[in-house]
Amino acid sequence: MIIDKKPLAIVEALDYIKDLDDKPVLKEYFDKFVKIKSKEAEEIRKKITSLNSPKIRDEHIAKIIDLMPKDSESVNKIFLELSLSEEETKSLIDIVKGN
């Protein structure tokens, strides 16, 4: 049953999966693609949300957490349908680098 429809980063999805050791394909996938701990992802999500930018939606935040962009070019690849100001891009990079 779907209770809430909210985009999640890969690391955040781990909180919803039980007995990962019993699912070797999923375990291998998460081990390969998860770059940070769940607590760090939560902090990044809070910091980005606190920017109060109407341009940055939940699906963007999930991708930022998944990809952990280190430069403006990488951030702009996430925001294909709109453009962020230089200040907004710098803020996102600073948040990611802070973790």
DSSP file (Angstrom, degrees, kcal/mol; ACC not computed):
  #  RESIDUE AA STRUCTURE BP1 BP2  ACC     N-H-->O    O-->H-N    N-H-->O    O-->H-N    TCO  KAPPA ALPHA  PHI   PSI    X-CA   Y-CA   Z-CA
    1    1 A M              0   0    0      0, 0.0     2,-0.6     0, 0.0     0, 0.0   0.000 360.0 360.0 360.0 133.4    0.0    0.0    0.0
    2    2 A I        +     0   0    0      1,-0.2     3,-0.1     3,-0.0     0, 0.0  -0.748 360.0 168.7 -85.3 121.0    1.3    3.5   -0.9
    3    3 A I        +     0   0    0     -2,-0.6     2,-0.4     1,-0.4    -1,-0.2   0.804  67.8  10.0 -98.6 -40.0    1.2    5.8    2.1
    4    4 A D        -     0   0    0      2,-0.1     2,-0.8     0, 0.0    -1,-0.4  -0.999  59.9-146.1-145.1 138.6    3.2    8.7    0.9
    5    5 A K        +     0   0    0     -2,-0.4    -3,-0.0    -3,-0.1     0, 0.0  -0.853  42.8 142.3-109.3  97.5    4.6    9.6   -2.6
    6    6 A K        -     0   0    0     -2,-0.8     2,-0.1    52,-0.0    -2,-0.1  -0.998  53.0-112.9-138.7 130.0    7.9   11.4   -1.9
    7    7 A P        -     0   0    0      0, 0.0     2,-0.4     0, 0.0    55,-0.0  -0.410  37.9-163.7 -63.0 134.2   11.1   11.1   -4.0
    8    8 A L        -     0   0    0     -2,-0.1     2,-0.1    54,-0.0    54,-0.0  -0.915  18.5-123.1-120.4 146.5   13.9    9.4   -2.0
    9    9 A A     >  -     0   0    0     -2,-0.4     4,-1.7     1,-0.1     3,-0.3  -0.453  38.5-105.1 -74.6 161.0   17.6    9.3   -2.4
   10   10 A I  H  > S+     0   0    0     52,-0.3     4,-0.9     1,-0.2     3,-0.3   0.909 122.4  51.3 -56.8 -44.0   19.0    5.8   -2.6
   11   11 A V  H  4 S+     0   0    0      1,-0.2     3,-0.4     2,-0.2     4,-0.4   0.850 107.7  53.1 -64.4 -33.5   20.4    6.0    0.9
   12   12 A E  H >4 S+     0   0    0     -3,-0.3     3,-1.0     1,-0.2     4,-0.3   0.811 100.6  61.4 -70.9 -29.5   17.0    7.1    2.2
   13   13 A A  H >< S+     0   0    0     -4,-1.7     3,-1.7    -3,-0.3     4,-0.5   0.779  88.9  72.1 -66.8 -26.2   15.4    4.1    0.6
   14   14 A L  G >< S+     0   0    0     -4,-0.9     3,-1.1    -3,-0.4    -1,-0.2   0.827  86.4  64.5 -57.9 -31.9   17.5    1.8    2.8
   15   15 A D  G <  S+     0   0    0     -3,-1.0    -1,-0.3    -4,-0.4    -2,-0.2   0.720 104.1  46.9 -64.7 -20.3   15.4    2.8    5.8
   16   16 A Y  G <  S+     0   0    0     -3,-1.7     2,-0.6    -4,-0.3    -1,-0.2   0.482  94.0  87.3-101.3  -4.9   12.4    1.1    4.2
   17   17 A I    <   -     0   0    0     -3,-1.1     3,-0.3    -4,-0.5     2,-0.3  -0.861  63.1-155.9-102.9 123.8   14.1   -2.1    3.1
   18   18 A K        +     0   0    0     -2,-0.6     4,-0.1     1,-0.2    -2,-0.1  -0.694  68.9   8.4 -95.4 148.7   14.1   -4.9    5.7
   19   19 A D    >   +     0   0    0     -2,-0.3     3,-1.3     1,-0.1     4,-0.3   0.919  64.2 176.2  51.7  57.8   16.7   -7.7    5.7
   20   20 A L  G >  S+     0   0    0     -3,-0.3     3,-1.6     1,-0.3     7,-0.4   0.813  74.9  65.4 -61.6 -30.1   19.0   -6.4    3.0
   21   21 A D  G 3  S+     0   0    0      1,-0.3    -1,-0.3     5,-0.1    -2,-0.1   0.772  96.0  57.4 -64.8 -24.5   21.3   -9.3    3.6
   22   22 A D  G <  S+     0   0    0     -3,-1.3    -1,-0.3     1,-0.2    -2,-0.2   0.530 102.0  59.8 -81.1  -6.3   18.6  -11.7    2.4
   23   23 A K    <>  +     0   0    0     -3,-1.6     4,-2.6    -4,-0.3    -1,-0.2  -0.761  64.5 178.1-123.3  82.8   18.5   -9.8   -1.0
   24   24 A P  H  > S+     0   0    0      0, 0.0     4,-2.3     0, 0.0     5,-0.2   0.818  78.5  53.5 -61.3 -33.5   22.0  -10.0   -2.5
   25   25 A V  H  > S+     0   0    0      2,-0.2     4,-2.1     1,-0.2     5,-0.1   0.937 112.9  43.7 -67.4 -44.5   21.1   -8.1   -5.7
   26   26 A L  H  > S+     0   0    0      2,-0.2     4,-2.9     1,-0.2     5,-0.3   0.914 112.6  52.9 -64.5 -42.4   19.8   -5.1   -3.7
   27   27 A K  H  X S+     0   0    0     -4,-2.6     4,-2.7    -7,-0.4    -2,-0.2   0.925 109.8  48.1 -59.5 -45.2   22.6   -5.3   -1.3
   28   28 A E  H  X S+     0   0    0     -4,-2.3     4,-1.7    -5,-0.2    -1,-0.2   0.904 112.2  50.1 -62.1 -41.8   25.2   -5.2   -4.1
   29   29 A Y  H  X S+     0   0    0     -4,-2.1     4,-2.1     2,-0.2     5,-0.2   0.945 113.6  43.9 -61.4 -50.5   23.3   -2.2   -5.7
   30   30 A F  H  X S+     0   0    0     -4,-2.9     4,-2.5     1,-0.2    -2,-0.2   0.901 111.7  53.5 -64.9 -40.4   23.2   -0.2   -2.5
   31   31 A D  H  < S+     0   0    0     -4,-2.7    -1,-0.2    -5,-0.3    -2,-0.2   0.861 113.0  45.2 -61.0 -34.6   26.8   -1.0   -1.7
   32   32 A K  H  < S+     0   0    0     -4,-1.7    -2,-0.2    -5,-0.2    -1,-0.2   0.870 124.2  28.8 -76.8 -37.7   27.8    0.3   -5.1
   33   33 A F  H  < S+     0   0    0     -4,-2.1     2,-0.6    -5,-0.1    -2,-0.2   0.649  90.1  96.7-106.3 -16.6   25.8    3.5   -5.3
   34   34 A V     <  +     0   0    0     -4,-2.5    32,-0.1    -5,-0.2     3,-0.0  -0.654  41.6 173.8 -79.4 121.3   25.3    4.7   -1.7
   35   35 A K        +     0   0    0     -2,-0.6     2,-0.3    30,-0.2    -1,-0.2   0.652  58.5  29.6-102.6 -19.3   27.9    7.4   -1.1
   36   36 A I  S    S-     0   0    0     29,-0.1     2,-0.1    30,-0.0    -1,-0.0  -0.841  83.9 -92.7-136.6 171.2   26.9    8.7    2.4
   37   37 A K     >  -     0   0    0     -2,-0.3     4,-2.1     1,-0.1     5,-0.2  -0.450  37.9-111.4 -82.5 159.3   25.3    7.6    5.6
   38   38 A S  H  > S+     0   0    0      1,-0.2     4,-2.1     2,-0.2     5,-0.1   0.869 117.4  54.4 -58.5 -40.5   21.5    8.0    6.2
   39   39 A K  H  > S+     0   0    0      1,-0.2     4,-1.9     2,-0.2    -1,-0.2   0.892 108.0  49.4 -63.4 -40.7   22.2   10.6    8.9
   40   40 A E  H  > S+     0   0    0      2,-0.2     4,-2.5     1,-0.2    -1,-0.2   0.896 109.3  52.3 -65.2 -40.5   24.3   12.7    6.5
   41   41 A A  H  X S+     0   0    0     -4,-2.1     4,-2.6     1,-0.2    -2,-0.2   0.895 108.1  51.8 -62.2 -40.0   21.6   12.5    3.9
   42   42 A E  H  X S+     0   0    0     -4,-2.1     4,-2.2     2,-0.2    -1,-0.2   0.907 110.1  48.6 -63.0 -42.1   19.0   13.7    6.4
   43   43 A E  H  X S+     0   0    0     -4,-1.9     4,-2.5     2,-0.2    -2,-0.2   0.911 111.5  49.3 -65.0 -42.8   21.3   16.7    7.3
   44   44 A I  H  X S+     0   0    0     -4,-2.5     4,-2.7     1,-0.2     5,-0.3   0.932 110.5  50.8 -62.0 -45.5   21.8   17.6    3.6
   45   45 A R  H  X S+     0   0    0     -4,-2.6     4,-2.5     1,-0.2    -2,-0.2   0.917 111.6  48.0 -58.9 -44.2   18.0   17.4    3.0
   46   46 A K  H  X S+     0   0    0     -4,-2.2     4,-2.1     2,-0.2    -1,-0.2   0.918 112.5  48.2 -63.4 -43.7   17.3   19.7    5.9
   47   47 A K  H  < S+     0   0    0     -4,-2.5     4,-0.5     2,-0.2    -2,-0.2   0.911 113.7  45.9 -65.4 -42.5   20.0   22.2    4.8
   48   48 A I  H >< S+     0   0    0     -4,-2.7     3,-1.3     1,-0.2     5,-0.4   0.915 112.6  50.7 -67.5 -41.5   18.7   22.3    1.2
   49   49 A T  H >< S+     0   0    0     -4,-2.5     3,-1.7    -5,-0.3    -1,-0.2   0.862 102.4  61.8 -62.1 -35.3   15.1   22.6    2.4
   50   50 A S  T 3< S+     0   0    0     -4,-2.1    -1,-0.3     1,-0.3    -2,-0.2   0.646  86.4  74.0 -68.7 -12.9   16.1   25.5    4.6
   51   51 A L  T <  S-     0   0    0     -3,-1.3    -1,-0.3    -4,-0.5    -2,-0.2   0.731  90.9-149.5 -68.7 -20.3   17.2   27.5    1.6
   52   52 A N    <   +     0   0    0     -3,-1.7    -2,-0.1    -4,-0.3    -3,-0.1   0.852  34.0 161.7  54.0  41.0   13.5   27.9    0.9
   53   53 A S    >   -     0   0    0     -5,-0.4     3,-0.8     1,-0.1    -1,-0.2  -0.811  36.7-152.7 -92.4 124.4   14.0   28.0   -2.9
   54   54 A P  T 3  S+     0   0    0      0, 0.0    -1,-0.1     0, 0.0    -2,-0.1   0.701  94.7  62.4 -68.2 -16.4   10.8   27.4   -4.9
   55   55 A K  T 3  S+     0   0    0      1,-0.1     2,-0.8     2,-0.0    29,-0.0   0.808  88.1  77.7 -75.3 -30.2   13.0   26.1   -7.7
   56   56 A I    <   -     0   0    0     -3,-0.8     2,-0.2    -8,-0.1    -1,-0.1  -0.730  66.0-177.9 -91.5 109.8   14.4   23.2   -5.6
   57   57 A R    >>  -     0   0    0     -2,-0.8     4,-2.1     1,-0.1     3,-0.7  -0.508  42.6 -96.9-101.5 171.1   11.9   20.4   -5.4
   58   58 A D  H 3> S+     0   0    0      1,-0.3     4,-2.4     2,-0.2     5,-0.2   0.858 123.1  54.9 -56.4 -38.5   12.0   17.1   -3.5
   59   59 A E  H 3> S+     0   0    0      1,-0.2     4,-1.7     2,-0.2    -1,-0.3   0.845 107.7  50.3 -67.2 -30.9   13.1   15.2   -6.6
   60   60 A H  H <> S+     0   0    0     -3,-0.7     4,-2.5     2,-0.2    -2,-0.2   0.915 109.4  50.7 -68.4 -43.3   16.1   17.6   -7.0
   61   61 A I  H  X S+     0   0    0     -4,-2.1     4,-2.4     1,-0.2    -2,-0.2   0.913 108.5  52.3 -61.4 -42.7   17.1   17.1   -3.4
   62   62 A A  H  X S+     0   0    0     -4,-2.4     4,-2.2     1,-0.2   -52,-0.3   0.915 111.3  46.6 -60.1 -43.5   17.0   13.3   -3.8
   63   63 A K  H  X S+     0   0    0     -4,-1.7     4,-2.9     2,-0.2     5,-0.3   0.870 109.4  54.1 -68.2 -36.6   19.3   13.5   -6.9
   64   64 A I  H  X S+     0   0    0     -4,-2.5     4,-2.7     2,-0.2    -2,-0.2   0.930 110.8  46.4 -61.2 -44.3   21.7   15.9   -5.1
   65   65 A I  H  < S+     0   0    0     -4,-2.4   -30,-0.2     1,-0.2    -2,-0.2   0.898 115.1  47.2 -65.1 -40.5   22.0   13.4   -2.3
   66   66 A D  H  < S+     0   0    0     -4,-2.2    -2,-0.2    -5,-0.2    -1,-0.2   0.923 124.1  29.8 -65.7 -44.9   22.5   10.5   -4.8
   67   67 A L  H  < S-     0   0    0     -4,-2.9    -2,-0.2    -5,-0.1    -3,-0.2   0.714  83.7-152.9 -93.0 -23.2   25.1   12.3   -6.9
   68   68 A M     <  -     0   0    0     -4,-2.7    -3,-0.1    -5,-0.3    -4,-0.1   0.945  22.7-145.2  46.4  62.4   26.8   14.6   -4.4
   69   69 A P        -     0   0    0      0, 0.0    -1,-0.1     0, 0.0    27,-0.1  -0.284  20.2-169.2 -63.1 139.0   27.8   17.2   -7.1
   70   70 A K        +     0   0    0     -3,-0.1     2,-0.3    26,-0.1    -2,-0.0   0.520  66.0  34.2-105.7  -9.6   31.1   18.9   -6.5
   71   71 A D  S  > S-     0   0    0      1,-0.1     4,-1.8    22,-0.0     3,-0.3  -0.921  84.6-103.7-143.7 168.3   30.9   21.6   -9.1
   72   72 A S  H  > S+     0   0    0     -2,-0.3     4,-2.6     1,-0.2     5,-0.2   0.828 116.3  59.0 -64.4 -33.1   28.3   23.9  -10.8
   73   73 A E  H  > S+     0   0    0      1,-0.2     4,-1.1     2,-0.2    -1,-0.2   0.913 107.0  47.0 -62.1 -42.3   28.3   21.8  -14.0
   74   74 A S  H  > S+     0   0    0     -3,-0.3     4,-0.7     2,-0.2    -1,-0.2   0.881 111.8  50.5 -67.3 -38.6   27.2   18.8  -12.1
   75   75 A V  H >X S+     0   0    0     -4,-1.8     4,-1.3     1,-0.2     3,-1.1   0.923 107.2  54.4 -64.4 -43.6   24.5   20.7  -10.3
   76   76 A N  H 3< S+     0   0    0     -4,-2.6    -1,-0.2     1,-0.3    -2,-0.2   0.769  99.2  62.2 -64.3 -25.5   23.2   22.1  -13.5
   77   77 A K  H 3< S+     0   0    0     -4,-1.1     3,-0.4     1,-0.2    -1,-0.3   0.787 103.5  50.0 -68.5 -26.9   22.8   18.6  -14.9
   78   78 A I  H << S+     0   0    0     -3,-1.1     2,-0.8    -4,-0.7     3,-0.3   0.849 110.0  50.8 -76.6 -35.7   20.3   17.9  -12.1
   79   79 A F    ><  +     0   0    0     -4,-1.3     3,-0.6     1,-0.2    -1,-0.2  -0.497  66.8 145.6-102.3  61.9   18.3   21.1  -12.9
   80   80 A L  T 3   +     0   0    0     -2,-0.8    -1,-0.2    -3,-0.4    -2,-0.1   0.865  68.2  51.7 -67.2 -38.1   17.8   20.6  -16.7
   81   81 A E  T 3  S+     0   0    0     -3,-0.3     2,-0.3     2,-0.0    -1,-0.2   0.566 120.4  21.7 -82.6  -7.7   14.4   22.1  -16.9
   82   82 A L  S <  S-     0   0    0     -3,-0.6     2,-0.5    -6,-0.2    -3,-0.0  -0.947  75.8-119.2-148.1 168.4   15.3   25.4  -15.1
   83   83 A S        -     0   0    0     -2,-0.3     2,-0.3    -3,-0.0    -3,-0.1  -0.943  18.3-146.3-118.4 137.4   18.4   27.4  -14.3
   84   84 A L        -     0   0    0     -2,-0.5     2,-0.0    -5,-0.1    -8,-0.0  -0.645  26.0-108.9 -92.2 152.5   19.7   28.2  -10.9
   85   85 A S     >  -     0   0    0     -2,-0.3     4,-2.4     1,-0.1     5,-0.2  -0.329  32.7-107.5 -71.3 164.7   21.4   31.5  -10.1
   86   86 A E  H  > S+     0   0    0      1,-0.2     4,-2.4     2,-0.2     5,-0.2   0.879 121.9  52.8 -61.3 -37.4   25.1   31.3   -9.4
   87   87 A E  H  > S+     0   0    0      2,-0.2     4,-2.3     1,-0.2    -1,-0.2   0.905 108.8  48.5 -65.6 -42.6   24.4   32.0   -5.7
   88   88 A E  H  > S+     0   0    0      2,-0.2     4,-2.1     1,-0.2    -2,-0.2   0.911 112.5  48.8 -64.5 -42.1   21.9   29.1   -5.5
   89   89 A T  H  X S+     0   0    0     -4,-2.4     4,-2.3     1,-0.2    -2,-0.2   0.922 111.1  49.6 -63.2 -44.4   24.3   26.7   -7.2
   90   90 A K  H  X S+     0   0    0     -4,-2.4     4,-2.5     1,-0.2    -1,-0.2   0.891 108.5  53.8 -62.2 -40.0   27.1   27.8   -4.9
   91   91 A S  H  X S+     0   0    0     -4,-2.3     4,-2.1     2,-0.2    -1,-0.2   0.915 109.3  47.8 -60.8 -43.8   24.9   27.2   -1.9
   92   92 A L  H  X S+     0   0    0     -4,-2.1     4,-2.2     2,-0.2    -2,-0.2   0.914 112.1  49.0 -64.3 -43.4   24.1   23.7   -3.0
   93   93 A I  H  X S+     0   0    0     -4,-2.3     4,-2.8     1,-0.2     5,-0.2   0.906 110.5  51.1 -63.3 -41.8   27.8   22.9   -3.6
   94   94 A D  H  X S+     0   0    0     -4,-2.5     4,-1.6     2,-0.2    -1,-0.2   0.893 109.4  50.8 -62.6 -40.1   28.7   24.3   -0.2
   95   95 A I  H  < S+     0   0    0     -4,-2.1     4,-0.3     2,-0.2    -2,-0.2   0.926 113.2  45.1 -63.3 -44.8   26.1   22.1    1.5
   96   96 A V  H >< S+     0   0    0     -4,-2.2     3,-1.3     1,-0.2    -2,-0.2   0.909 113.8  48.7 -67.0 -42.2   27.3   19.0   -0.3
   97   97 A K  H 3< S+     0   0    0     -4,-2.8    -1,-0.2     1,-0.3    -2,-0.2   0.769  99.8  67.8 -69.8 -24.3   31.0   19.8    0.5
   98   98 A G  T 3<        0   0    0     -4,-1.6    -1,-0.3     1,-0.2    -2,-0.2   0.635 360.0 360.0 -69.3 -13.0   30.1   20.4    4.1
   99   99 A N    <         0   0    0     -3,-1.3    -1,-0.2    -4,-0.3    -2,-0.2   0.389 360.0 360.0-111.1 360.0   29.3   16.7    4.5
